[in-house]
Amino acid sequence: MGLTLELPPALANSLEREAAARGLTLPEYAVEVLAKSSADERPIRTGSDLVRYWEEAGLLGTRPDITDSSEHARRIREQAQRRA
């Protein structure tokens, strides 16, 4: 089935950049995004559910600047405790 969409230029550019970063064409990436959004949303109840969700969303490994996750979490917690 064919489908034609008119996207705002900013959204089209953003999608094209994201597709290129993943090594996909824009149509391939659009199908991937639409398929994920229409899939049954399973509730996140456990840590493993959350990790599975992050893997499916392509989020794991997106913060190479964080080399020690425990230390990073500790710093965030300390910053939150000092908030006014």
C-alpha positions as CSV (number, residue, x, y, z in Angstrom):
1,M,0.0,0.0,0.0
2,G,1.3,3.4,-0.9
3,L,1.0,6.5,1.3
4,T,2.0,10.0,0.6
5,L,2.5,12.5,3.5
6,E,3.1,16.2,3.4
7,L,5.5,17.0,6.3
8,P,6.5,20.3,7.6
9,P,10.1,21.0,6.4
10,A,11.6,21.0,9.9
11,L,10.1,17.6,10.7
12,A,11.1,16.1,7.3
13,N,14.7,17.3,7.9
14,S,14.8,15.9,11.4
15,L,13.5,12.5,10.1
16,E,16.0,12.5,7.3
17,R,18.9,13.2,9.7
18,E,17.7,10.4,12.1
19,A,17.3,8.0,9.2
20,A,20.8,8.7,7.9
21,A,22.2,8.3,11.4
22,R,20.7,4.8,11.5
23,G,21.8,4.0,8.0
24,L,18.3,3.8,6.7
25,T,16.4,5.6,3.9
26,L,13.7,8.0,4.9
27,P,10.9,5.5,3.9
28,E,12.6,2.6,5.8
29,Y,12.9,4.8,8.9
30,A,9.3,6.0,8.6
31,V,8.0,2.4,8.4
32,E,10.1,1.6,11.5
33,V,8.8,4.5,13.5
34,L,5.2,3.9,12.5
35,A,5.5,0.1,13.3
36,K,6.9,0.8,16.7
37,S,4.2,3.4,17.5
38,S,1.4,1.0,16.5
39,A,2.7,-2.0,18.4
40,D,1.0,-3.1,21.5
41,E,2.4,-1.1,24.4
42,R,3.4,-3.4,27.1
43,P,3.4,-1.8,30.6
44,I,6.8,-1.3,32.1
45,R,6.7,-3.0,35.5
46,T,10.3,-4.2,36.0
47,G,13.8,-3.1,35.3
48,S,14.1,-5.7,32.6
49,D,10.9,-4.3,31.0
50,L,12.6,-0.9,31.0
51,V,15.8,-2.2,29.5
52,R,13.8,-4.0,26.8
53,Y,11.9,-0.8,26.0
54,W,15.2,1.2,25.7
55,E,16.7,-1.5,23.4
56,E,13.6,-1.4,21.2
57,A,13.7,2.4,21.1
58,G,17.4,2.4,20.2
59,L,18.4,4.3,23.3
60,L,21.1,2.0,24.7
61,G,24.6,3.3,24.0
62,T,23.4,6.8,23.1
63,R,25.4,8.4,26.0
64,P,29.0,7.3,25.4
65,D,30.1,10.3,27.6
66,I,28.9,8.3,30.6
67,T,31.6,5.9,31.4
68,D,30.6,5.0,35.0
69,S,26.9,4.8,35.4
70,S,27.0,4.5,39.2
71,E,29.1,7.6,39.5
72,H,26.8,9.5,37.1
73,A,23.7,8.4,39.1
74,R,25.5,9.5,42.3
75,R,26.2,13.0,40.9
76,I,22.6,13.4,39.7
77,R,21.3,12.4,43.1
78,E,23.7,14.8,44.9
79,Q,22.6,17.6,42.6
80,A,18.9,16.9,43.3
81,Q,19.5,16.9,47.0
82,R,21.1,20.4,46.9
83,R,18.3,22.0,44.9
84,A,16.6,24.9,46.5
